[in-house]
Amino acid sequence: MLNETYTLENGVKIPKLGYGTWMIEDDKAADAVKKAIALGYRHIDTAQAYANERGVGEGVRECGVDRSEIFVTTKLAAEIKSYEEAKAAIDGSLDLMGLDYIDLIIIHSPKPWEDFHGEDDYAEGNLAAWKALEEAYEAGKLKAIGVSNFEKADLDNLIENGTVKPMVNQILAHISNTPFELIDYCQDKGIVVEAYSPMGHGELMKNEAVAKMAESYGVSIPQLAIRYCLQLGLVPLPKTQTPSHMESNAAVDFVISDEDMETLKSAEKIKDYGEFSIFPVYQTTA
């Protein structure tokens, strides 16, 4: 699975399974990244907001694998909604990571986190930040550009007013919370969809029905969750610092039956992400 890829619209190959680094401290990130790469991961995901770009870059540079074989993603901070700020932040990530280029930079959110559920769509600010990404892409600093947490209207703003179409949209997607309409819209537009928190930030571990199905396949709940995303054509980004979990997360060569996929697609939506509900993306009124 770690050797399999999707192809972005510009021809760039993106590994189907990534390694997420959210909540990994900067001084531990290099070691975690090197361990993941040693196990075969070739897709590493970080963000300016994670405050671990330096460590991730160090891990990529010192892993012993040729840079061209590793796909590195970072994210433009959600609060950056101007051209000059975005331009400076892109160069800042390159410098901090110590890399000559970054494979993918995405806008972390269409809205600043403190106004994530506000009425302002920040359309002009997103276009300004997008222009900076487009220019960095054209200059060869970035191999691909995309977005995260963007809804249809946010995507249309960039598609209709930009010069380069988003190549990726990274969204919250997992068993019991899968935005099928948005996924279908992106895929119809040729936008690859990445799934963060494929285990529902641990909430799936409490789901007895999912646990029973995982047992029927002889796999763990995380493995079932990752495979579910893969069979939807998504790029799951599981995160862990434990090598044994890194290894098991990649051991997903089994196939979920069509009947079981339909059951998982209709799983009751998670209504409470517990301690992680403090983050805007996990807040729900459903």
N, C-alpha and C positions, 0 to 999 in steps of 0.2 A: 504493500500500500504506500509506503514512504517513497517509492520510486515513481508513483503514478502522478500525472499532472493534468490540469486543464489548460486550455490555450486562451489567453486574453485576446480581445479583438485586434490588438496590434501585433499579434504573433508571439508575444512573450509567454513562456511556460510558467505556470504557477502550481506548485505541489498541492495535491488534493488534501493533504493533512498537514496542519501547521502546529507549531509549539507556541502557546501563549505565555507571556511573561508578566501579566498584570499581578500586582501585589508581591512581586519578587523584589527584594531590596537590591539597590544598586551594587552593594559590595558582595552580593551573592549571585548576581545575574550572570557574570562571566562563567562561573563554575557550572551553573545550571544549563546555560546555553551550550557549553562544551560537552557536557554529558549528553544532552539531547542530540547534538550533532554526531557524537560518537556512536549513538544507538541508531543512527540513520536518518534523523530528521534533517530536512533541507529547507524548511520554511519556518522562519523565526519572526514573531510578531511582538512589537513593543509600541510605545507611544511617548510623546513628550510629557503627557500627564502622568505616566508611570514613574517618572524620575529615575529610570534605570537605563536610559539610552547609552550612557557611557559604559556601563558594565556589559550590556548586550553587545555593543560594538567590540569591546575587548574580547569577548567570547568568540565572536565571529572571526576576528583577526587572528586569534591564537589557537583556533580549533584544529589546525593541521589539514583542513580541507580547502581546496581552491575556492577563492571568493566567488568565482563564476558559477559554482555549484550550489550556492546558498542564496535563497530568496529572503530578503530582509524587508520587513514592513515596519514603518512607524506612522504616527498620526499627528497631524497638525492640531495643536490644542484647540479645544472647542471655543475658547474665548477670542480667538484670533479671527477678526472679521474685517480686515483691511489688507490692501495689497502690500504696503510697506512692511507691516508686521509679519505677514505670511512669508514674504521674501526673506526677511531676516531669520525667521524661525526655520525655514528650510535649510538655509546655510548653517544655522546653529546646530541642527541635528546632524548634518554631514560632519561638521567639525567635532562635535561631542562624541560621535560614534567612531570617528577616525576612519571613515570610509570614503572612497573616491566617488561612489554613487550609491544610491539607495534604490532597491528594486521597486518599491511601492510606497508612496506617501498618500494618506487619505485624510480628509477633513473629519475629525473625530465626531463631530455632531453638527447638525444644521443650526443649532442654537447653543449659546453658552449654557453650561450646566445649571447655573443659578436661575436661568429663565427657560429651562428645557420644556416646561409645560405652559409657557406664556403664549400670548397671541401673536407677537412679532415673529414673522417668518425669516427675518434676517436675509432676505433674498439678495439685496445689493451687497451685503457683507460677504455672503457666500460666493457671489460672482467675483468680488475683488480678490478673495483668497484663492479662488479657482484660477484666476488669471496668473497669479504668481506660480501656482503649481504647473499650469500649462507652459509657462516660460521655462521653468526648471526642467520640465520634461523635454521640451524642444532643444534645450541646451545640453541634454545628455546627463544631467545630474540625477535624474530619476528615470527608471525604465518603464514605469507605469504610474498612473494617478487614479484616485478613486475617492470614495466617501464612506461614511459610517453613520448608521442610525438615520439615514435619509429616507423620507417617505416619497410617494409618487410626485407630489407637487414640488418637493425640494429637488428631485432628480430632473424633472421637466425644466425647471429654472436653468439648470446648467446645460442640459441637452439643447434647449432652444436658444440660449444666449451665449454659450461658450463656443470655443472652436474645437475642443477635444471632448469627446463623450466620456463620462466616468466609466472606468473599466471594471471596477469592483464596488460593491456596497456591502459593508460588514454590519451585520445586524444581530440582535438577540433572537436566537432561534433554537428551539430544542423540543423534545417530546413534551407535550402539554402546553406549549406556547410557540406555535409555528405560524408566522404571518404569510399564509399561502398566497394571498392576492398580491402582496408586495413581491414575494419571491417570483411568482409567475411573470409579473410585470418586468422585473429586472432581467430575467432570463429571456423573455421575448425581445428585450432591447439589446441582448448580447452582453449584459452586465453580469459578471460572475458574483455570486452571493457567498459571502463568508458567514459562518455561524459562530459567534462568541458565546461563552457559557453553555456549551452543548449539554452539560449535566445540570442545567438549571441552577447553577451555583450551589450544588449539593442537594437541592430540594428533591430531585428525582430519586435520591437514595432512600427517601421515606415512602416512595410509592410502591405499595405491595403488588399491584397488578403488573407494573413494569419489572419488579424484581422477579415475579413468577415467570414472566415471558423470558427474561434474560436467562433464568435457570433452565428453561426448556431448550435453549440453544447452547447451554454449557458455557456461557460467557458472563461477564460482570455487567452490572448496570451501566457503568461508563462505556464499556465496549458496545453495548446495545445502543446507547445514546449516540455514540460517534458513528456507528454504522447507519443508523437512521438518517443522520444528516447527509452522509455520503450517498445514500440511495435516493435522496432528494436532489442530488447534484450540487450540494453545498460543500464549502471548505470548512470543516470544523476546526476549532482552535482550542483544544483542551490545554489546561495549564496545570502543572505540578512541578515540584522540585525533587520528587522521589524517583530515582532511576527505574525502579520496578514498575511504577505506574506509567512512566514514559513508555516503557517497553510494552506493557499490556494495552495501553491506549492505541498503539499502532498495530496490535494483533487483531485486526478486524476484517479478515478475509472471508468471513462467513456471509451468508445472504439471508436477510429477513424476508419471509414469504410475503406475497402480495396481500394476503388476508391479514397477516400480523401488521403489515405497514398501515393498512387502513384502520386497524384498531388503534395503533399508536397515533395516527393523524387525528383521531377523534378523542384522544385522552383529555380528561377534564383539565381545564386550564389552572395553572398554579395561581392562587390568589394572594399569596403572601410569601415573599422571599426572605422572611425573617430579618436577621441583622443586616442583610444587604439591601433591604428596602429603603435604606437611607440614600442610596444612589438613584438618581432620577429614572434611569432606564428600567429599574426593577419595581417602580411604583405602579400600582394598578388599582383601578376602581372596579374592575370586572369581578 
